[in-house]
């Protein structure tokens, strides 16, 4: 799942906290090589440089390996993105963002300091249309009580619960949960509105917090953690007391 990179919004937001620097000579070399490969549509060479899985905006499936990338190359690298890359100036348009890596313009492309492609934050018309179709399909499959949202965020599973988080618009997040033995086509056992996204620094760790009466439900995503940290965690508070904490699997994000 999406543990290697911060999801797309965080990748862009994080750049605001870093100071861009002029590219080192060795960075310019692999940026120029990447530009040439894109200009020549050298899918094989580009595919060899990608850190997989290459994340796409949920619910579009991630690109899992080189074979998948070559098959979907034109879905990502349409004429608009190719033109942005090919006409870019490594001296002016590419920035060294320190530990985060190297980015093109405002983050449409990210590479690491070894010249590997880590993120494509641009979304082509094909992907936009596909995403809209997938969202429409999700809405049809959900219970009518939650079959409305602007953007799906994720689906989590703990030992006891299945959790869905959606953005209803204007960063108004909704929490819906079922017992693990129920399906999401059924009415949720619990729905909470007006949740908030809390971002911790620039490392990628973030959490969604939801308040209902004297209870707080916290869904944390652990991008940078200890070796055995779970990808996500559900914590429920009653007042200031933790009454439940469970590791969570990221089923979709």
C-alpha positions as a printed Julia matrix, in Angstrom:
253×3 Matrix{Float64}:
   0.0    0.0     0.0
   0.99   3.64    0.14
   3.71   3.64    2.75
   6.65   4.75    0.68
   5.47   8.23   -0.16
   3.16  10.71    1.46
  -0.13  10.82   -0.41
  -0.18  13.34   -3.22
  -1.49  16.35   -1.35
   1.13  16.01    1.36
   3.89  15.75   -1.2
   2.94  19.15   -2.55
   2.22  20.77    0.81
   5.48  19.6     2.32
   7.5   21.57   -0.22
   6.28  24.77    1.4
   8.31  23.92    4.51
  11.55  23.34    2.66
  14.01  25.74    1.05
  14.72  25.0    -2.6
  18.36  24.86   -3.66
  20.1   24.9    -7.02
  20.63  21.42   -8.43
  24.0   19.77   -7.96
  25.88  18.75  -11.1
  25.09  15.04  -10.63
  21.39  15.85  -10.19
  21.33  17.85  -13.41
  22.8   14.85  -15.21
  19.99  12.46  -14.33
  17.33  15.16  -14.8
  18.62  15.68  -18.34
  18.62  11.92  -18.92
  15.03  11.69  -17.66
  13.98  14.55  -19.95
  15.55  12.8   -22.94
  13.82   9.51  -22.12
  10.45  11.28  -21.89
  11.06  13.13  -25.15
  11.8    9.81  -26.88
   8.98   7.93  -25.11
  11.56   5.48  -23.8
   9.14   3.65  -21.53
  11.58   0.85  -20.75
  14.24   3.24  -19.44
  11.75   5.32  -17.44
  10.17   2.16  -16.02
  13.57   1.01  -14.74
  13.94   4.22  -12.71
  10.6    4.15  -10.88
  10.23   3.34   -7.19
   7.22   1.01   -7.12
   4.42   1.12   -6.34
   3.95   4.47   -8.08
   1.0    6.01   -6.3
  -2.05   7.31   -8.12
  -4.88   9.28   -6.57
  -7.35   6.92   -4.94
  -9.46   5.19   -6.18
  -7.19   4.9    -9.25
  -5.05   1.77   -8.71
  -1.35   2.29   -8.02
   1.15   1.28  -10.7
   2.61  -1.84   -9.16
   5.59  -2.72  -11.39
   7.39  -2.0   -14.66
   5.0   -4.08  -16.74
   2.05  -2.17  -15.33
   3.83   1.14  -15.97
   4.55   0.37  -19.62
   0.92  -0.62  -20.12
  -0.33   2.61  -18.53
   2.44   4.96  -19.7
   0.2    7.13  -21.89
  -2.33   7.47  -19.07
   0.31   9.36  -17.07
   2.58  10.95  -19.64
   0.11  12.73  -21.89
   1.13  15.62  -24.15
   0.67  18.22  -21.4
   2.96  16.53  -18.88
   5.49  15.57  -21.53
   5.65  19.17  -22.7
   6.17  20.4   -19.12
   9.07  17.98  -18.68
  10.68  18.35  -22.11
  10.6   22.16  -22.13
  11.76  22.5   -18.52
  15.1   24.06  -17.64
  17.11  22.06  -15.08
  18.69  25.32  -13.92
  15.39  27.1   -13.22
  12.5   24.63  -13.11
  13.98  21.77  -11.06
  14.71  22.26   -7.36
  16.78  20.4    -4.79
  14.47  19.95   -1.79
  16.99  18.28    0.49
  15.94  14.96    1.99
  12.62  15.12    0.16
  14.4   14.84   -3.2
  14.17  16.84   -6.41
  11.0   18.32   -7.8
   9.84  19.82  -11.09
   8.13  23.2   -10.76
   5.6   22.96   -7.9
   5.85  19.19   -7.49
   4.38  17.67  -10.64
   7.37  15.3   -10.72
   9.52  14.1    -7.79
  12.79  12.2    -7.98
  15.04  11.03   -5.18
  18.72  11.94   -4.89
  19.65   8.76   -6.79
  17.63   9.82   -9.82
  14.71   7.45   -9.24
  11.18   8.62  -10.02
   9.18   8.6    -6.78
   5.99  10.54   -7.6
   3.94  11.86  -10.5
   1.48  14.33   -9.0
   0.09  15.42  -12.35
  -3.23  13.88  -13.36
  -4.09  13.49  -17.04
  -7.59  13.85  -18.47
  -7.71  10.06  -18.83
  -6.98   9.58  -15.13
  -9.41  12.32  -14.11
 -12.19  10.66  -16.11
 -11.27   7.22  -14.73
 -11.25   8.51  -11.17
 -14.7   10.07  -11.62
 -16.07   6.78  -12.97
 -14.61   4.8   -10.08
 -16.03   7.25   -7.52
 -19.47   7.03   -9.16
 -19.26   3.24   -8.95
 -18.38   3.41   -5.24
 -21.36   5.64   -4.52
 -23.7    3.11   -6.14
 -22.37   0.33   -3.91
 -22.67   2.22   -0.6
 -25.67   2.53    1.68
 -27.68   5.67    0.87
 -26.79   7.19    4.26
 -23.19   7.72    3.09
 -23.46   7.57   -0.71
 -22.48  11.22   -1.06
 -18.98  12.65   -0.88
 -16.57  14.68   -2.96
 -13.42  12.61   -2.53
 -12.83   9.15   -1.04
  -9.85   9.14    1.33
  -9.3    5.58    2.54
 -10.66   2.31    3.87
  -9.1    0.77    6.99
  -9.57  -2.55    8.74
  -8.74  -3.33   12.36
  -9.39  -6.53   14.29
 -12.89  -5.27   15.13
 -13.84  -2.55   12.65
 -13.99  -1.6     9.0
 -13.61   2.17    8.59
 -14.21   4.47    5.65
 -13.09   8.12    5.56
 -14.38  10.53    2.92
 -13.94  14.23    2.18
 -17.39  15.8     1.79
 -15.88  19.02    0.43
 -14.01  21.96    1.94
 -11.95  19.49    4.0
 -15.01  18.33    5.91
 -14.13  14.7     6.65
 -16.6   11.94    7.48
 -15.95   8.79    9.48
 -18.11   5.72    8.88
 -17.52   2.37   10.56
 -18.92  -1.13   10.57
 -18.12  -4.17   12.66
 -15.59  -6.25   10.73
 -18.14  -8.94    9.87
 -20.42  -6.47    8.05
 -20.22  -5.24    4.46
 -19.97  -1.61    3.38
 -23.18  -2.02    1.41
 -24.94  -2.1     4.8
 -25.78   0.95    6.87
 -22.77   1.98    9.02
 -22.89   1.39   12.76
 -21.38   4.83   13.35
 -21.14   8.01   11.26
 -19.28  11.13   12.41
 -19.05  14.38   10.46
 -16.73  17.42   10.55
 -13.49  15.54   11.07
 -10.11  17.23   10.74
  -6.81  16.32    9.09
  -3.75  16.84   11.3
  -0.32  16.72    9.62
   2.78  16.06   11.72
   5.8   17.89   10.3
   7.11  17.01    6.83
   7.77  13.3     7.32
   4.35  12.24    6.1
   2.72  11.07    9.35
  -0.83  12.38    9.55
  -4.13  11.58   11.2
  -7.85  12.21   10.88
  -9.64  13.18   14.09
 -13.38  12.91   14.71
 -15.34  14.07   17.76
 -18.69  12.66   18.9
 -19.99  13.66   22.32
 -17.18  12.88   24.79
 -15.38  10.51   22.42
 -12.57  11.18   19.97
 -11.78   8.75   17.14
  -8.27   9.11   15.76
  -7.13   7.36   12.56
  -3.36   7.76   12.28
  -1.26   6.94    9.2
   2.33   6.04   10.0
   4.64   6.86    7.11
   7.79   7.31    9.19
   7.78   5.1    12.26
   9.67   2.37   14.03
  10.62  -0.83   12.22
   7.55  -2.79   13.32
   5.06   0.08   13.22
   1.72  -0.75   11.56
   0.75   1.28    8.48
  -2.16   2.81   10.39
  -3.76   2.82   13.83
  -7.18   3.5    15.34
  -7.28   5.11   18.78
 -10.5    5.94   20.62
 -10.53   8.34   23.57
 -13.21   8.95   26.16
 -12.3   12.38   27.39
  -8.52  12.17   27.74
  -8.48   8.43   28.47
  -7.58   5.91   25.76
 -10.26   3.22   25.77
  -9.2    1.36   22.61
  -6.21   1.22   20.3
  -5.87  -1.17   17.37
  -3.44  -1.54   14.49
  -5.08  -1.07   11.11
  -4.49  -2.33    7.59
  -4.89   0.15    4.75
  -7.28  -1.61    2.39
  -7.57   1.31    0.0
  -6.02   4.77   -0.07
